[in-house]
Amino acid sequence: MKVFLFYRTDNWNSRESKDLVYIGTNREASIKKLMKLESEPITEEQAEDIRRMNQSQCNNVGYDYMLAHASGIIAYYDGKPKGGTFYTCRKARLKGLDIINLYR
């Protein structure tokens, strides 16, 4: 299952400015929801940018930010020692966070 996290940031994408706006499991449905937000909906141009990006997190900064603000995590982790889910679960365990693994 893919999960899409949508953050609003300042023009410099500084870590301090990240506000989680929406979590969805379908990119296009999530984009439509973001366009209908009561507070600061995204524009069609921004929606097209999201569609074109087609990227996943390729560094651990996003995971670290998420863990710094989490009281626990829900993961779908197969136990393989590689990738972002491995990194996140390992860091969460070291921080003493509750982990719910949907894989098992």
Secondary structure, DSSP 8 states (H G I E B T S, - for coil): ---EEEEE--TT--GGG-EEEEEES-HHHHHHHHHT-SSS---HHHHHHHHHH-----SSHHHHHHHHT-SEEEE-----S-HHHHHHHHHHHHHT-EEEES--
